[in-house]
Amino acid sequence: MRKYKGLIVTGIVCVVILFGIGGCTYWWLNSTASGVRTVKNFQSETSNGIEREIRVYNADGKQIMYEKGKFDVSHKNRSIQYVDQHNRKHNIYFGDNTSVVVNELK
């Protein structure tokens, strides 16, 4: 019986630790900005993007480009890259006088 008592205590401790880790992970994914970003990135990666719109404005604030669709967007060295629903890659290069706005649509 003594053997089983140690085994039962070890099992209970392991279950408590697993529930603690699970609870902390759940809280982090749903209650922190970095956790929500992680979830969004995972959703975007596993479902070929998220429904978004891209707007490009010139220095005067006039919209010069608009694109709406389901895509994943990456930003690097003054450019934005995305692949649209037709599996075509797009690159938007911008300078000091342009603004690019990417909004997630619900």
All heavy atoms as an XYZ file, in Angstrom:
856
protein
N       0.814     -1.199      0.000
C       0.000      0.000      0.000
C       0.850      1.253      0.000
O       0.491      2.244     -0.611
C      -0.918     -0.052      1.223
C      -1.871      1.093      1.286
S      -3.065      0.920     -0.043
C      -4.120      2.254      0.301
N       1.986      1.177      0.673
C       2.872      2.327      0.748
C       3.413      2.701     -0.634
O       3.578      3.874     -0.957
C       4.017      1.980      1.701
C       4.784      3.166      2.097
C       5.713      2.819      3.201
N       6.086      4.079      3.800
C       6.675      4.219      4.919
N       6.943      3.166      5.643
N       6.987      5.385      5.364
N       3.708      1.693     -1.462
C       4.169      1.918     -2.829
C       3.137      2.711     -3.622
O       3.454      3.642     -4.332
C       4.369      0.578     -3.539
C       5.752      0.137     -3.691
C       5.712     -1.063     -4.597
C       6.953     -1.856     -4.492
N       6.927     -3.044     -5.298
N       1.899      2.295     -3.494
C       0.829      2.935     -4.257
C       0.569      4.359     -3.788
O       0.197      5.212     -4.585
C      -0.454      2.109     -4.168
C      -0.330      0.768     -4.844
C      -0.521     -0.407     -4.134
C      -0.008      0.686     -6.191
C      -0.407     -1.636     -4.755
C       0.119     -0.539     -6.823
C      -0.084     -1.696     -6.100
O       0.038     -2.899     -6.717
N       0.765      4.619     -2.509
C       0.547      5.961     -1.979
C       1.512      6.953     -2.641
O       1.111      8.047     -3.054
C       0.735      5.975     -0.461
C       0.386      7.285      0.172
C       0.477      7.211      1.675
C       0.081      8.542      2.283
N       0.203      8.528      3.721
N       2.770      6.594     -2.769
C       3.758      7.445     -3.439
C       3.422      7.637     -4.907
O       3.574      8.731     -5.455
N       2.945      6.585     -5.552
C       2.568      6.651     -6.965
C       1.349      7.560     -7.145
O       1.293      8.369     -8.078
C       2.275      5.242     -7.487
C       2.078      5.087     -8.981
C       3.304      5.560     -9.742
C       1.798      3.638     -9.307
N       0.387      7.466     -6.250
C      -0.816      8.301     -6.325
C      -0.453      9.769     -6.113
O      -0.921     10.645     -6.846
C      -1.865      7.822     -5.293
C      -2.419      6.460     -5.724
C      -2.989      8.839     -5.158
C      -3.295      5.794     -4.693
N       0.390     10.041     -5.127
C       0.814     11.423     -4.868
C       1.555     11.984     -6.077
O       1.310     13.122     -6.505
C       1.683     11.494     -3.592
C       2.332     12.856     -3.464
C       0.855     11.177     -2.361
N       2.428     11.209     -6.674
C       3.164     11.630     -7.866
C       2.194     11.912     -9.020
O       2.333     12.911     -9.735
C       4.191     10.569     -8.285
O       5.066     10.319     -7.199
C       4.977     11.005     -9.500
N       1.209     11.057     -9.196
C       0.207     11.253    -10.244
C      -0.587     12.526    -10.030
O      -0.829     13.287    -10.968
N      -0.995     12.774     -8.800
C      -1.764     13.987     -8.492
C      -0.915     15.232     -8.737
O      -1.387     16.217     -9.321
C      -2.290     13.944     -7.038
C      -3.381     12.867     -6.926
C      -2.820     15.300     -6.615
C      -3.825     12.593     -5.512
N       0.346     15.199     -8.324
C       1.240     16.339     -8.549
C       1.410     16.597    -10.047
O       1.362     17.747    -10.508
C       2.603     16.112     -7.856
C       3.631     17.133     -8.306
C       2.442     16.140     -6.346
N       1.569     15.548    -10.830
C       1.719     15.704    -12.285
C       0.462     16.310    -12.907
O       0.546     17.203    -13.760
C       2.023     14.353    -12.933
S       3.688     13.775    -12.617
N      -0.713     15.860    -12.475
C      -1.967     16.392    -13.006
C      -2.112     17.867    -12.647
O      -2.493     18.690    -13.491
C      -3.166     15.557    -12.489
C      -4.491     16.266    -12.768
C      -3.160     14.178    -13.119
N      -1.781     18.238    -11.410
C      -1.866     19.635    -10.981
C      -0.907     20.492    -11.803
O      -1.263     21.595    -12.255
C      -1.583     19.762     -9.467
C      -1.378     21.218     -9.070
C      -2.696     19.136     -8.658
N       0.301     20.006    -12.025
C       1.279     20.756    -12.826
C       0.779     20.922    -14.262
O       0.863     22.016    -14.839
C       2.654     20.064    -12.792
C       3.280     20.237    -11.407
C       3.577     20.622    -13.871
C       4.537     19.435    -11.187
N       0.230     19.858    -14.852
C      -0.277     19.953    -16.222
C      -1.438     20.934    -16.323
O      -1.506     21.729    -17.268
C      -0.698     18.571    -16.723
C       0.436     17.615    -17.055
C      -0.112     16.246    -17.427
C       1.273     18.167    -18.197
N      -2.358     20.900    -15.356
C      -3.456     21.867    -15.363
C      -2.931     23.293    -15.170
O      -3.439     24.234    -15.770
C      -4.501     21.521    -14.296
C      -5.545     20.565    -14.774
C      -5.520     19.241    -14.377
C      -6.553     20.988    -15.628
C      -6.475     18.352    -14.825
C      -7.520     20.111    -16.078
C      -7.486     18.778    -15.677
N      -1.922     23.463    -14.357
C      -1.326     24.783    -14.160
C      -0.703     25.310    -15.436
O      -0.908     26.465    -15.807
N       0.052     24.463    -16.114
C       0.671     24.867    -17.385
C      -0.403     25.176    -18.424
O      -0.328     26.176    -19.137
C       1.648     23.783    -17.884
C       2.860     23.713    -16.964
C       2.066     24.051    -19.321
C       3.777     22.532    -17.242
N      -1.421     24.321    -18.502
C      -2.515     24.548    -19.452
C      -3.258     25.835    -19.172
O      -3.575     26.607    -20.082
N      -3.529     26.113    -17.904
C      -4.224     27.346    -17.533
C      -3.407     28.581    -17.855
O      -3.931     29.574    -18.363
N      -2.118     28.523    -17.563
C      -1.241     29.664    -17.869
C      -1.150     29.890    -19.376
O      -1.172     31.030    -19.847
C       0.150     29.443    -17.277
S       0.196     29.568    -15.481
N      -1.058     28.810    -20.137
C      -0.992     28.920    -21.599
C      -2.286     29.518    -22.143
O      -2.259     30.399    -23.000
C      -0.719     27.550    -22.231
O       0.508     27.034    -21.715
C      -0.641     27.634    -23.741
N      -3.415     29.028    -21.654
C      -4.712     29.556    -22.088
C      -4.801     31.051    -21.787
O      -5.217     31.842    -22.637
C      -5.851     28.800    -21.403
C      -7.211     29.320    -21.771
C      -7.832     28.929    -22.955
C      -7.881     30.220    -20.950
C      -9.074     29.410    -23.302
C      -9.123     30.717    -21.291
C      -9.719     30.303    -22.472
O     -10.943     30.804    -22.824
N      -4.426     31.441    -20.578
C      -4.459     32.846    -20.192
C      -3.557     33.668    -21.112
O      -3.955     34.723    -21.606
C      -4.009     33.014    -18.734
C      -3.845     34.444    -18.351
C      -4.816     35.311    -17.968
C      -2.626     35.198    -18.360
N      -4.278     36.560    -17.719
C      -2.931     36.514    -17.956
C      -1.302     34.883    -18.660
C      -1.964     37.502    -17.857
C      -0.352     35.874    -18.561
C      -0.685     37.164    -18.161
N      -2.322     33.194    -21.363
C      -1.367     33.937    -22.195
C      -1.904     34.109    -23.612
O      -1.821     35.196    -24.187
C      -0.021     33.216    -22.208
C       1.001     33.903    -23.055
C       1.666     35.051    -22.760
C       1.445     33.503    -24.354
N       2.508     35.389    -23.794
C       2.395     34.454    -24.787
C       1.145     32.436    -25.186
C       3.029     34.361    -26.005
C       1.786     32.346    -26.407
C       2.717     33.310    -26.805
N      -2.480     33.039    -24.195
C      -2.964     33.106    -25.576
C      -4.185     34.012    -25.735
O      -4.427     34.549    -26.812
C      -3.295     31.710    -26.096
C      -2.103     30.795    -26.354
C      -2.580     29.404    -26.709
C      -1.214     31.345    -27.448
N      -4.973     34.186    -24.679
C      -6.213     34.943    -24.788
C      -6.197     36.296    -24.086
O      -7.081     37.109    -24.334
C      -7.377     34.112    -24.236
C      -7.646     32.910    -25.105
O      -8.041     33.046    -26.247
N      -7.398     31.734    -24.578
N      -5.218     36.547    -23.230
C      -5.257     37.760    -22.423
C      -4.057     38.679    -22.605
O      -3.984     39.713    -21.952
C      -5.374     37.389    -20.939
O      -6.548     36.635    -20.726
N      -3.115     38.309    -23.447
C      -1.958     39.172    -23.669
C      -1.848     39.503    -25.154
O      -2.273     38.730    -26.008
C      -0.645     38.489    -23.218
O      -0.398     37.352    -24.047
C      -0.700     38.067    -21.762
N      -1.278     40.645    -25.457
C      -1.128     41.074    -26.851
C      -0.245     40.113    -27.635
O      -0.563     39.744    -28.770
C      -0.561     42.484    -26.909
N       0.850     39.670    -27.046
C       1.738     38.752    -27.771
C       1.071     37.399    -27.982
O       1.271     36.752    -29.008
C       3.067     38.592    -27.033
O       2.872     38.042    -25.749
N       0.250     36.971    -27.039
C      -0.472     35.708    -27.203
C      -1.502     35.796    -28.310
O      -1.631     34.880    -29.129
N      -2.239     36.910    -28.362
C      -3.235     37.096    -29.421
C      -2.554     37.159    -30.779
O      -3.031     36.581    -31.760
C      -4.080     38.363    -29.147
C      -4.969     38.699    -30.332
C      -4.921     38.169    -27.889
N      -1.395     37.844    -30.861
C      -0.637     37.884    -32.126
C      -0.197     36.485    -32.531
O      -0.238     36.118    -33.708
C       0.576     38.801    -32.000
C       0.260     40.262    -32.146
C       1.531     41.098    -32.290
N       2.436     40.950    -31.159
C       2.396     41.685    -30.058
N       1.475     42.618    -29.929
N       3.267     41.500    -29.091
N       0.237     35.684    -31.568
C       0.654     34.311    -31.853
C      -0.509     33.513    -32.434
O      -0.339     32.777    -33.409
C       1.189     33.638    -30.575
O       2.312     34.367    -30.100
C       1.589     32.200    -30.830
N      -1.695     33.655    -31.848
C      -2.877     32.950    -32.352
C      -3.202     33.422    -33.769
O      -3.471     32.604    -34.657
C      -4.076     33.152    -31.407
C      -5.363     32.646    -32.036
C      -3.829     32.464    -30.068
N      -3.173     34.743    -34.002
C      -3.468     35.279    -35.340
C      -2.448     34.783    -36.365
O      -2.807     34.428    -37.489
C      -3.483     36.811    -35.327
C      -4.701     37.388    -34.690
C      -5.909     37.101    -35.545
C      -7.135     37.732    -34.921
N      -8.326     37.458    -35.714
N      -1.181     34.781    -36.012
C      -0.150     34.279    -36.923
C      -0.387     32.811    -37.246
O      -0.241     32.394    -38.395
C       1.240     34.474    -36.329
C       1.669     35.915    -36.317
O       1.159     36.733    -37.067
N       2.607     36.238    -35.447
N      -0.750     32.032    -36.254
C      -1.021     30.607    -36.480
C      -2.234     30.443    -37.396
O      -2.208     29.639    -38.335
C      -1.240     29.885    -35.148
C      -1.486     28.421    -35.301
C      -0.438     27.555    -35.572
C      -2.764     27.907    -35.183
C      -0.662     26.200    -35.731
C      -2.996     26.550    -35.340
C      -1.946     25.690    -35.614
N      -3.300     31.209    -37.151
C      -4.487     31.139    -38.005
C      -4.145     31.515    -39.446
O      -4.592     30.864    -40.390
C      -5.573     32.092    -37.494
C      -6.254     31.645    -36.249
C      -7.205     32.702    -35.708
O      -7.136     33.881    -36.088
N      -8.091     32.301    -34.812
N      -3.346     32.548    -39.609
C      -2.973     33.001    -40.946
C      -2.141     31.942    -41.669
O      -2.339     31.677    -42.849
C      -2.192     34.309    -40.853
O      -1.902     34.811    -42.125
N      -1.207     31.328    -40.948
C      -0.349     30.306    -41.548
C      -1.131     29.058    -41.942
O      -0.870     28.444    -42.965
C       0.765     29.904    -40.577
C       1.860     30.926    -40.433
C       2.719     31.040    -41.673
O       2.923     30.030    -42.371
O       3.164     32.148    -41.957
N      -2.094     28.664    -41.117
C      -2.786     27.396    -41.364
C      -4.003     27.527    -42.262
O      -4.544     26.518    -42.696
C      -3.216     26.748    -40.030
O      -4.045     27.656    -39.309
C      -2.009     26.379    -39.197
N      -4.445     28.749    -42.556
C      -5.632     28.904    -43.403
C      -5.360     29.786    -44.624
O      -6.267     30.421    -45.143
C      -6.788     29.480    -42.585
O      -6.466     30.770    -42.123
N      -4.103     29.838    -45.057
C      -3.707     30.625    -46.231
C      -4.064     32.096    -46.104
O      -4.485     32.729    -47.056
C      -4.302     30.057    -47.510
C      -3.481     28.930    -48.057
O      -2.330     28.780    -47.698
N      -4.079     28.129    -48.921
N      -3.900     32.646    -44.939
C      -4.115     34.066    -44.742
C      -5.386     34.374    -43.993
O      -6.170     33.505    -43.648
N      -5.568     35.663    -43.759
C      -6.730     36.193    -43.065
C      -7.362     37.226    -43.982
O      -6.679     37.890    -44.762
C      -6.302     36.843    -41.730
C      -5.712     35.794    -40.795
C      -7.460     37.548    -41.060
C      -5.123     36.371    -39.519
N      -8.677     37.369    -43.905
C      -9.373     38.372    -44.718
C      -8.861     39.761    -44.330
O      -8.979     40.181    -43.186
C     -10.879     38.268    -44.473
C     -11.711     39.032    -45.452
C     -11.764     38.395    -46.825
O     -11.621     37.170    -46.945
O     -11.947     39.149    -47.792
N      -8.263     40.472    -45.322
C      -7.641     41.767    -45.059
C      -7.889     42.725    -46.208
O      -8.289     42.332    -47.299
C      -6.124     41.604    -44.908
C      -5.694     40.828    -43.703
C      -4.174     40.887    -43.574
N      -3.756     40.431    -42.277
C      -3.069     39.322    -42.057
N      -2.709     38.565    -43.044
N      -2.723     38.983    -40.833
N      -7.584     43.979    -45.941
C      -7.562     44.987    -46.996
C      -6.236     45.741    -46.893
O      -5.720     45.948    -45.800
C      -8.742     45.955    -46.891
C      -8.716     46.844    -45.685
C      -9.882     47.811    -45.626
O     -10.791     47.734    -46.470
O      -9.862     48.659    -44.720
N      -5.688     46.101    -48.047
C      -4.452     46.882    -48.106
C      -4.776     48.187    -48.825
O      -5.348     48.176    -49.917
C      -3.338     46.134    -48.860
C      -2.985     44.838    -48.150
C      -2.097     47.017    -49.000
C      -1.963     43.994    -48.894
N      -4.399     49.281    -48.196
C      -4.587     50.604    -48.798
C      -3.238     51.304    -48.838
O      -2.516     51.313    -47.852
C      -5.565     51.435    -47.982
C      -6.957     50.863    -47.936
C      -7.832     51.666    -46.986
N      -9.140     51.067    -46.842
C     -10.221     51.469    -47.503
N     -10.142     52.476    -48.345
N     -11.374     50.864    -47.311
N      -2.917     51.883    -49.993
C      -1.676     52.640    -50.150
C      -2.059     54.079    -50.469
O      -2.887     54.345    -51.349
C      -0.791     52.056    -51.276
C       0.486     52.863    -51.428
C      -0.470     50.588    -51.014
N      -1.469     55.018    -49.713
C      -1.751     56.441    -49.869
C      -0.491     57.180    -50.287
O       0.604     56.847    -49.838
C      -2.240     57.042    -48.545
C      -3.515     56.414    -48.033
C      -3.485     55.369    -47.119
C      -4.748     56.880    -48.464
C      -4.647     54.791    -46.643
C      -5.923     56.319    -47.998
C      -5.870     55.277    -47.092
O      -7.029     54.708    -46.621
N      -0.648     58.209    -51.134
C       0.498     59.038    -51.509
C       0.703     60.130    -50.460
O       0.002     60.185    -49.453
C       0.328     59.610    -52.924
C      -0.806     60.603    -53.032
O      -1.403     61.015    -52.046
N      -1.114     60.986    -54.266
N       1.636     61.033    -50.718
C       1.985     62.071    -49.742
C       0.828     63.027    -49.474
O       0.723     63.595    -48.391
C       3.203     62.853    -50.227
N      -0.080     63.190    -50.441
C      -1.230     64.081    -50.277
C      -2.388     63.410    -49.551
O      -3.428     64.029    -49.334
C      -1.720     64.571    -51.638
C      -0.665     65.388    -52.355
O       0.113     66.079    -51.659
O      -0.615     65.330    -53.596
N      -2.257     62.137    -49.225
C      -3.328     61.406    -48.551
C      -4.330     60.786    -49.500
O      -5.343     60.242    -49.076
N      -4.036     60.847    -50.803
C      -4.928     60.251    -51.797
C      -4.631     58.748    -51.889
O      -3.472     58.328    -51.982
C      -4.713     60.907    -53.153
C      -5.583     60.340    -54.241
C      -5.291     61.000    -55.572
C      -6.084     60.307    -56.657
N      -5.655     60.719    -57.974
N      -5.691     57.953    -51.857
C      -5.516     56.505    -51.989
C      -5.124     56.159    -53.418
O      -5.812     56.521    -54.355
C      -6.822     55.795    -51.617
C      -6.701     54.277    -51.655
C      -7.961     53.616    -51.145
O      -8.329     53.784    -50.004
N      -8.624     52.878    -52.009
N      -4.002     55.474    -53.576
C      -3.522     55.128    -54.916
C      -3.607     53.639    -55.199
O      -3.401     53.209    -56.326
C      -2.076     55.641    -55.137
C      -1.124     55.091    -54.071
C      -2.058     57.157    -55.166
C       0.327     55.456    -54.289
N      -3.922     52.838    -54.187
C      -4.077     51.394    -54.395
C      -4.966     50.832    -53.319
O      -4.928     51.266    -52.173
C      -2.718     50.694    -54.339
C      -2.767     49.223    -54.711
S      -1.548     48.319    -53.779
C      -2.473     46.912    -53.289
N      -5.807     49.869    -53.699
C      -6.672     49.185    -52.743
C      -6.758     47.728    -53.153
O      -6.970     47.416    -54.328
C      -8.076     49.809    -52.730
C      -9.020     49.080    -51.816
C      -9.000     49.305    -50.441
C      -9.942     48.167    -52.307
C      -9.858     48.646    -49.588
C     -10.805     47.499    -51.469
C     -10.765     47.735    -50.102
O     -11.614     47.064    -49.264
N      -6.573     46.841    -52.208
C      -6.684     45.397    -52.463
C      -7.401     44.786    -51.269
O      -7.103     45.106    -50.112
C      -5.297     44.775    -52.617
C      -5.287     43.298    -52.901
C      -5.618     42.970    -54.343
O      -5.316     43.789    -55.214
O      -6.166     41.883    -54.573
N      -8.353     43.923    -51.548
C      -9.096     43.241    -50.496
C      -9.111     41.760    -50.809
O      -9.279     41.364    -51.965
C     -10.531     43.786    -50.445
C     -11.401     43.135    -49.408
C     -12.798     43.748    -49.443
C     -13.716     43.018    -48.502
N     -15.086     43.561    -48.551
N      -8.907     40.940    -49.794
C      -8.926     39.501    -50.005
C      -8.367     38.767    -48.803
O      -8.092     39.350    -47.761
N      -8.181     37.498    -48.990
C      -7.645     36.647    -47.933
C      -6.183     36.390    -48.253
O      -5.864     35.702    -49.221
C      -8.430     35.333    -47.884
C      -8.031     34.437    -46.750
C      -8.914     33.200    -46.721
C      -8.500     32.301    -45.601
N      -9.298     31.080    -45.570
N      -5.292     36.958    -47.454
C      -3.874     36.761    -47.693
C      -3.067     36.978    -46.423
O      -3.533     37.565    -45.460
C      -3.333     37.650    -48.817
C      -3.906     39.026    -48.889
C      -3.470     40.022    -48.035
C      -4.879     39.328    -49.815
C      -3.990     41.298    -48.104
C      -5.402     40.602    -49.889
C      -4.958     41.583    -49.043
N      -1.860     36.466    -46.472
C      -0.883     36.630    -45.405
C       0.080     37.718    -45.856
O       0.502     37.739    -47.007
C      -0.149     35.310    -45.171
C       0.713     35.327    -43.937
O       0.360     36.025    -42.980
O       1.747     34.643    -43.930
N       0.424     38.617    -44.969
C       1.250     39.770    -45.321
C       2.551     39.711    -44.536
O       2.555     39.399    -43.348
C       0.511     41.087    -44.990
C       1.378     42.277    -45.290
C      -0.797     41.171    -45.755
N       3.652     40.005    -45.205
C       4.929     40.142    -44.497
C       5.549     41.485    -44.890
O       5.351     41.979    -45.995
C       5.870     38.982    -44.804
O       6.200     38.956    -46.164
N       6.314     42.048    -43.980
C       6.911     43.367    -44.163
C       8.418     43.238    -44.025
O       8.904     42.609    -43.088
C       6.353     44.314    -43.097
C       7.019     45.642    -43.076
N       8.105     45.905    -42.298
C       6.751     46.783    -43.746
C       8.483     47.152    -42.485
N       7.672     47.704    -43.355
N       9.147     43.828    -44.985
C      10.604     43.744    -44.924
C      11.213     44.847    -45.770
O      10.840     45.020    -46.925
C      11.046     42.366    -45.434
C      12.532     42.110    -45.353
C      12.835     40.658    -45.675
C      13.221     40.541    -47.116
N      13.627     39.213    -47.506
N      12.134     45.600    -45.203
C      12.933     46.594    -45.935
C      12.108     47.480    -46.866
O      12.307     47.486    -48.074
C      14.043     45.901    -46.732
C      15.052     45.251    -45.832
O      15.243     45.657    -44.698
N      15.690     44.210    -46.324
N      11.174     48.223    -46.308
C      10.366     49.176    -47.060
C       9.539     48.524    -48.157
O       9.294     49.101    -49.218
C      11.228     50.300    -47.620
C      11.976     51.046    -46.507
C      12.802     52.176    -47.034
N      12.030     53.305    -47.465
C      11.607     54.297    -46.677
N      11.866     54.264    -45.409
N      10.937     55.311    -47.170
N       9.113     47.295    -47.900
C       8.222     46.637    -48.844
C       7.286     45.691    -48.085
O       7.589     45.257    -46.980
C       9.004     45.843    -49.891
O       9.611     44.717    -49.310
N       6.155     45.446    -48.704
C       5.183     44.486    -48.181
C       4.986     43.428    -49.248
O       4.829     43.744    -50.428
C       3.851     45.188    -47.847
C       4.042     46.086    -46.636
C       2.751     44.178    -47.596
C       2.813     46.838    -46.235
N       5.015     42.178    -48.832
C       4.783     41.077    -49.755
C       3.548     40.314    -49.299
O       3.336     40.131    -48.107
C       5.962     40.099    -49.800
C       7.277     40.687    -50.237
C       8.076     41.235    -49.092
O       7.987     40.770    -47.980
N       8.847     42.269    -49.366
N       2.760     39.854    -50.285
C       1.626     38.999    -49.975
C       1.293     38.145    -51.188
O       1.629     38.477    -52.317
C       0.407     39.800    -49.498
C      -0.227     40.688    -50.547
C      -1.308     40.242    -51.291
C       0.244     41.968    -50.784
C      -1.890     41.051    -52.247
C      -0.335     42.780    -51.721
C      -1.401     42.316    -52.452
O      -1.975     43.123    -53.394
N       0.644     37.013    -50.922
C       0.171     36.117    -51.975
C      -1.347     36.160    -51.933
O      -1.952     35.953    -50.881
C       0.688     34.673    -51.757
C       0.145     33.739    -52.819
C       2.209     34.655    -51.754
N      -1.971     36.431    -53.096
C      -3.426     36.567    -53.120
C      -4.114     35.204    -53.268
O      -3.452     34.164    -53.280
C      -3.865     37.547    -54.206
C      -3.561     37.059    -55.615
O      -3.233     35.873    -55.810
O      -3.650     37.890    -56.540
N      -5.449     35.242    -53.403
C      -6.219     33.995    -53.495
C      -5.951     33.216    -54.771
O      -6.250     32.025    -54.853
C      -7.731     34.289    -53.428
C      -8.173     34.816    -52.119
C      -8.581     36.276    -52.229
O      -8.022     37.049    -52.992
N      -9.554     36.667    -51.442
N      -5.384     33.880    -55.763
C      -5.081     33.220    -57.033
C      -3.633     32.741    -57.076
O      -3.105     32.451    -58.146
C      -5.372     34.166    -58.191
C      -6.765     34.705    -58.165
N      -7.871     33.926    -58.410
C      -7.236     35.944    -57.869
C      -8.959     34.663    -58.290
N      -8.600     35.901    -57.968
N      -3.010     32.704    -55.912
C      -1.633     32.222    -55.743
C      -0.613     33.072    -56.500
O       0.382     32.573    -56.991
C      -1.519     30.743    -56.139
C      -0.446     30.046    -55.340
O      -0.079     30.489    -54.257
N       0.058     28.961    -55.863
N      -0.879     34.388    -56.605
C       0.059     35.319    -57.220
C       0.711     36.157    -56.135
O       0.036     36.712    -55.271
C      -0.651     36.227    -58.213
C      -1.042     35.486    -59.478
C      -1.749     36.402    -60.391
N      -3.162     36.299    -59.977
C      -4.165     36.850    -60.607
N      -3.962     37.594    -61.648
N      -5.387     36.687    -60.186
N       2.022     36.260    -56.197
C       2.763     37.033    -55.211
C       2.795     38.499    -55.630
O       3.014     38.823    -56.784
C       4.193     36.511    -55.076
C       4.977     37.231    -54.011
C       6.372     36.675    -53.877
C       7.118     37.488    -52.830
N       8.533     37.284    -52.903
N       2.577     39.380    -54.666
C       2.600     40.824    -54.901
C       3.625     41.456    -53.972
O       3.767     41.052    -52.819
C       1.232     41.443    -54.620
C       0.142     40.896    -55.470
N      -0.202     41.446    -56.671
C      -0.666     39.832    -55.295
C      -1.193     40.755    -57.201
N      -1.495     39.769    -56.376
N       4.331     42.444    -54.478
C       5.279     43.230    -53.690
C       4.893     44.691    -53.815
O       4.711     45.192    -54.921
C       6.713     43.058    -54.206
C       7.209     41.649    -54.032
O       7.277     41.151    -52.923
N       7.558     41.001    -55.128
N       4.779     45.373    -52.691
C       4.514     46.804    -52.670
C       5.741     47.466    -52.067
O       6.089     47.197    -50.921
C       3.264     47.137    -51.830
C       2.045     46.417    -52.378
C       3.047     48.643    -51.791
C       0.830     46.542    -51.479
N       6.405     48.293    -52.842
C       7.575     49.025    -52.363
C       7.134     50.449    -52.059
O       6.476     51.086    -52.863
C       8.680     49.016    -53.410
C       9.173     47.636    -53.720
C       8.696     46.933    -54.816
C      10.092     47.016    -52.887
C       9.128     45.652    -55.085
C      10.532     45.727    -53.147
C      10.041     45.054    -54.245
O      10.469     43.783    -54.502
N       7.498     50.957    -50.905
C       7.072     52.294    -50.531
C       8.255     53.111    -50.058
O       9.250     52.599    -49.581
C       5.961     52.261    -49.478
C       6.278     51.441    -48.258
C       6.852     52.013    -47.150
C       5.982     50.092    -48.232
C       7.130     51.258    -46.032
C       6.256     49.326    -47.108
C       6.836     49.910    -46.008
N       8.131     54.423    -50.243
C       9.197     55.344    -49.868
C       8.763     56.258    -48.747
O       7.825     55.969    -48.009
N       9.449     57.401    -48.659
C       9.175     58.346    -47.582
C       7.828     59.042    -47.739
O       7.274     59.534    -46.769
C      10.284     59.406    -47.531
C      11.620     58.802    -47.133
O      11.616     57.781    -46.419
O      12.656     59.350    -47.534
N       7.300     59.103    -48.944
C       6.079     59.865    -49.196
C       4.842     59.007    -49.374
O       3.838     59.477    -49.908
C       6.267     60.747    -50.428
C       7.349     61.782    -50.195
O       7.477     62.290    -49.089
N       8.133     62.071    -51.215
N       4.895     57.763    -48.994
C       3.724     56.900    -49.101
C       3.443     56.241    -47.757
O       4.334     56.078    -46.928
C       3.925     55.792    -50.156
O       5.104     55.056    -49.837
C       4.044     56.349    -51.549
N       2.192     55.882    -47.576
C       1.774     55.151    -46.380
C       1.029     53.915    -46.820
O       0.242     53.951    -47.769
C       0.838     56.004    -45.519
O       1.489     57.151    -45.069
N       1.255     52.822    -46.123
C       0.572     51.576    -46.395
C      -0.182     51.176    -45.140
O       0.385     51.132    -44.054
C       1.552     50.461    -46.813
C       0.809     49.157    -47.080
C       2.376     50.873    -48.011
N      -1.473     50.895    -45.306
C      -2.310     50.482    -44.188
C      -2.864     49.100    -44.497
O      -3.476     48.893    -45.554
C      -3.474     51.475    -43.956
C      -4.358     51.010    -42.811
C      -2.932     52.875    -43.708
N      -2.653     48.156    -43.598
C      -3.184     46.812    -43.745
C      -4.154     46.577    -42.586
O      -3.757     46.655    -41.424
C      -2.068     45.745    -43.717
C      -2.663     44.356    -43.856
C      -1.044     46.011    -44.801
N      -5.414     46.330    -42.911
C      -6.434     46.112    -41.897
C      -6.976     44.685    -41.996
O      -7.227     44.193    -43.105
C      -7.614     47.076    -42.081
C      -7.232     48.497    -41.790
O      -6.586     48.774    -40.793
N      -7.627     49.399    -42.668
N      -7.176     44.072    -40.869
C      -7.840     42.769    -40.823
C      -9.337     43.007    -40.856
O      -9.860     43.868    -40.158
C      -7.455     42.033    -39.549
C      -8.123     40.700    -39.415
C      -7.766     40.003    -38.114
O      -6.693     40.255    -37.558
O      -8.590     39.200    -37.657
N     -10.032     42.262    -41.676
C     -11.484     42.382    -41.791
C     -12.139     41.228    -41.032
O     -11.582     40.148    -40.942
C     -11.914     42.355    -43.253
C     -11.267     43.412    -44.140
C     -11.679     43.204    -45.577
C     -11.638     44.797    -43.676
N     -13.287     41.468    -40.504
C     -13.982     40.412    -39.768
C     -15.114     39.876    -40.560
O     -15.703     40.451    -41.354
C     -14.485     40.953    -38.436
C     -13.332     41.386    -37.587
C     -13.485     40.907    -36.198
C     -12.225     41.234    -35.445
N     -12.055     40.623    -34.258
